[in-house]
């Protein structure tokens, strides 16, 4: 299994091209199931999760073609892929595939809307929480589907097609908002989704669906209106920049010191997190190329943060923030409210010398003067990158094991950081 070796201490200097967002690319690729014409996606990140989803969509009959490099491209840009679900030959998403990547459960919406049936394996729990799918099932029932759960599968039927309705989510959910929005696009009549997720990835998917001919308004707010149409058509759409990758590198340079340009990033996609970073000790400047992040030289200040749905502080940056404030001049408090088991990185950061006390969903982080390199274990995607950030600032050598977690969501991380002065390499096998 690959590992990543880091020798810490160097400030990060230079520019990092921000990749397309994993959490937009996945639902965008799934939206290809809604039409028998070609959906072309640009700026698709080269990630393990994207590769896995291509396999899963192929299982339903989707042709997926990666377009070759174009003149003027240097190969560091994201991929351009053509997806065409001319014929959906299979409406079953098997356990063997869904269990490998949870978001593949989201195919249930487009399959049901277009084919009137879907049999999708329950995704099961994951390292960060139980993550049930009850809100998905309730929303699809609101749209008129009959749903049974049998043998670990969700069996959904709507032989006469879906019909528009009012959907009220008891709690904000990104995945179920994506799925309800996609399914309602082909339902008869109007759907209104209330307490919808407002994450920028929702608006990015809605923008693509509108290009395909859907009638959607209000995406990005907590009330989304969809007027169903009979069919959706071919379109071309570029995946938005990855705000979690942006926040991760911004925290890295704030921890190591230095001056980084995050190419393609904007303030709008990461409001609260950038405010928190400024409070900790970063200078954040919007430029024509992206966001410039520099350490302000006053040492790191402690902060109190609670993770929340957008526009609040993203749970996907919680672990990275914890690594950052482990070197702050004082005590920080981080409360995790989205997932019930998202502190797996705490014990690993402690191996590097961090001083973190857990009490339920609250982490108290008492800043230390120095971190010291060690062997550490990645447990999930975001936890693994918090160990990389801490390793960049630790004295000596850190080795992060099980980096397959990292490859699921960070494109060429060692190349990007290495190009900015970090001593970082991948050790294969
Ligand atoms: C998306 O997951 C992201 N994944 C997650 O990123 C992210 O952490 C999460 O949104 C929150 O921002 C993708 O976009 C692929 P939710 P999702 O539905 O949709 C509960 C990463 O690191 N819930 O908004 O699964 C759920 O258990 C990943 O890139 C139900 O109870 O998250 C959680 O506590 C990790 N029943 C809360 O709602 C349901 O039916 C929010 O989950 C659905 C959700």
Boltz pocket constraint, residues with backbone or C-beta under 6 A from the ligand:
constraints:
  - pocket:
      binder: B
      contacts: [[A, 22], [A, 23], [A, 24], [A, 26], [A, 103], [A, 129], [A, 130], [A, 131], [A, 132], [A, 133], [A, 134], [A, 135], [A, 136], [A, 137], [A, 171], [A, 172], [A, 173], [A, 174], [A, 175], [A, 176], [A, 197], [A, 315], [A, 316], [A, 337], [A, 338], [A, 339], [A, 340], [A, 381], [A, 382], [A, 409]]
      max_distance: 6.0
